[in-house]
C-alpha cells in the first residue's frame, strides 16, 4: 500500500463524520482519486425508506462523474468499510484500479475491484 493510499484513506475517515446515518449510526466515508489528481469525497446518506439510502462509494463516484470523469479516469477509492456488492459493481464498471478499505477488525487492505467482485456483470 502506498503513502498516497494512506492519505486517500485518511480523507475518507475525515469525511465520514459528515455522513447522515440516524438509523444505523454507521458512518461511512469514501474518497476517489482521479488520474489527474482530483479527489472526490462522498458519505453514506440514509433514508427512512430503507432502499433509498445512498452508499458513500456511490456518493463519491457520482460526484466524480458529475465533474466529467468517465470509466478509466479514476484510479483508486478509499472507503472506511468494505464495499457492498452493488458498490463493487460500480467500481468494476467505472474502471478503478484499486480499492483501499478497512476490514471489520480495522486492518487496512488494498484489492482490485475484480478481486472483490469476480465474474462481475458486463454488458
BELSUL-V104556 format. One record per residue. RES is the residue in one small letter. SS is DSSP state (helix for helix, strand for strand, loop for the rest). PSI is psi in radians with two decimals (* if undefined). OMEGA is omega in degrees with one decimal (999 if undefined). Layout:
# BELSUL-V104556
res=RES ss=SS psi=PSI omega=OMEGA
res=RES ss=SS psi=PSI omega=OMEGA
This chain:
# BELSUL-V104556
res=x ss=loop psi=2.36 omega=-176.0
res=x ss=loop psi=2.91 omega=175.1
res=x ss=helix psi=-0.63 omega=176.9
res=x ss=helix psi=-0.71 omega=177.7
res=x ss=helix psi=-0.75 omega=178.2
res=x ss=helix psi=-0.74 omega=179.4
res=x ss=helix psi=-0.70 omega=178.3
res=x ss=helix psi=-0.72 omega=178.5
res=x ss=helix psi=-0.70 omega=178.9
res=x ss=helix psi=-0.62 omega=175.6
res=x ss=helix psi=-0.66 omega=177.3
res=x ss=helix psi=-0.72 omega=178.8
res=x ss=helix psi=-0.79 omega=-178.1
res=x ss=helix psi=-0.74 omega=-177.0
res=x ss=helix psi=-0.40 omega=179.8
res=x ss=helix psi=-0.48 omega=179.3
res=x ss=loop psi=-0.34 omega=-179.3
res=x ss=loop psi=-0.09 omega=-177.1
res=x ss=loop psi=2.66 omega=175.4
res=x ss=strand psi=1.69 omega=-174.7
res=x ss=loop psi=1.05 omega=-176.5
res=x ss=loop psi=-0.31 omega=-175.6
res=x ss=loop psi=-0.86 omega=-178.6
res=x ss=loop psi=-0.43 omega=-174.0
res=x ss=loop psi=0.31 omega=-179.8
res=x ss=loop psi=1.70 omega=-177.0
res=x ss=loop psi=2.26 omega=-179.6
res=x ss=loop psi=2.40 omega=176.1
res=x ss=strand psi=2.65 omega=177.7
res=x ss=strand psi=2.55 omega=175.7
res=x ss=strand psi=2.15 omega=-179.2
res=x ss=strand psi=2.27 omega=178.2
res=x ss=strand psi=2.19 omega=175.5
res=x ss=strand psi=2.79 omega=179.5
res=x ss=loop psi=-0.43 omega=179.5
res=x ss=loop psi=0.09 omega=176.3
res=x ss=loop psi=-0.25 omega=178.3
res=x ss=loop psi=2.59 omega=177.2
res=x ss=strand psi=2.33 omega=-179.9
res=x ss=strand psi=2.30 omega=-176.0
res=x ss=strand psi=2.68 omega=176.8
res=x ss=strand psi=2.76 omega=177.7
res=x ss=strand psi=2.83 omega=173.3
res=x ss=loop psi=2.51 omega=178.9
res=x ss=strand psi=1.92 omega=-178.8
res=x ss=loop psi=2.86 omega=179.6
res=x ss=loop psi=2.52 omega=179.8
res=x ss=loop psi=-0.55 omega=172.0
res=x ss=loop psi=1.53 omega=-165.4
res=x ss=helix psi=-0.85 omega=-176.4
res=x ss=helix psi=-0.19 omega=-176.4
res=x ss=helix psi=-0.04 omega=177.5
res=x ss=loop psi=2.85 omega=-179.2
res=x ss=strand psi=2.32 omega=177.3
res=x ss=loop psi=2.70 omega=179.1
res=x ss=helix psi=-0.70 omega=-179.3
res=x ss=helix psi=-0.81 omega=179.8
res=x ss=helix psi=-0.65 omega=178.6
res=x ss=helix psi=-0.83 omega=-179.5
res=x ss=helix psi=-0.73 omega=-179.1
res=x ss=helix psi=-0.64 omega=177.3
res=x ss=helix psi=-0.70 omega=177.0
res=x ss=helix psi=-0.74 omega=179.2
res=x ss=helix psi=-0.76 omega=179.1
res=x ss=helix psi=-0.71 omega=177.9
res=x ss=helix psi=-0.59 omega=-179.9
res=x ss=loop psi=0.14 omega=172.9
res=x ss=loop psi=-0.03 omega=179.9
res=x ss=loop psi=2.53 omega=178.4
res=x ss=loop psi=3.01 omega=179.0
res=x ss=loop psi=2.30 omega=-178.3
res=x ss=loop psi=-0.28 omega=179.9
res=x ss=loop psi=-0.29 omega=-175.2
res=x ss=strand psi=2.33 omega=-174.9
res=x ss=strand psi=-0.87 omega=-172.8
res=x ss=strand psi=2.76 omega=172.9
res=x ss=strand psi=2.45 omega=173.9
res=x ss=strand psi=2.35 omega=-176.4
res=x ss=strand psi=2.51 omega=-177.6
res=x ss=loop psi=0.02 omega=175.6
res=x ss=loop psi=2.85 omega=177.6
res=x ss=loop psi=2.29 omega=-178.8
res=x ss=loop psi=2.51 omega=175.9
res=x ss=loop psi=2.98 omega=-179.0
res=x ss=helix psi=-0.76 omega=179.9
res=x ss=helix psi=-0.74 omega=179.3
res=x ss=helix psi=-0.58 omega=177.5
res=x ss=helix psi=-0.67 omega=176.9
res=x ss=helix psi=-0.73 omega=176.7
res=x ss=helix psi=-0.75 omega=-178.4
res=x ss=helix psi=-0.70 omega=177.3
res=x ss=helix psi=-0.87 omega=-174.9
res=x ss=helix psi=-0.61 omega=-179.6
res=x ss=loop psi=0.02 omega=169.7
res=x ss=loop psi=0.52 omega=177.2
res=x ss=loop psi=2.61 omega=179.0
res=x ss=loop psi=-0.69 omega=-174.3
res=x ss=strand psi=2.71 omega=179.8
res=x ss=strand psi=2.18 omega=177.4
res=x ss=strand psi=2.18 omega=-178.6
res=x ss=strand psi=2.85 omega=178.4
res=x ss=strand psi=2.21 omega=173.5
res=x ss=loop psi=2.95 omega=-177.1
res=x ss=loop psi=-0.61 omega=179.9
res=x ss=loop psi=-0.02 omega=178.4
res=x ss=loop psi=-0.14 omega=-179.7
res=x ss=loop psi=2.29 omega=179.2
res=x ss=strand psi=2.20 omega=-177.4
res=x ss=strand psi=2.84 omega=176.4
res=x ss=strand psi=2.40 omega=177.5
res=x ss=strand psi=2.82 omega=173.3
res=x ss=loop psi=2.71 omega=175.2
res=x ss=helix psi=-0.63 omega=179.1
res=x ss=helix psi=-0.60 omega=176.5
res=x ss=helix psi=-0.62 omega=180.0
res=x ss=helix psi=-0.46 omega=-178.1
res=x ss=loop psi=1.33 omega=178.4
res=x ss=loop psi=2.60 omega=179.8
res=x ss=loop psi=0.81 omega=-179.9
res=x ss=loop psi=2.82 omega=178.7
res=x ss=loop psi=2.26 omega=178.4
res=x ss=loop psi=2.30 omega=177.5
res=x ss=loop psi=* omega=999
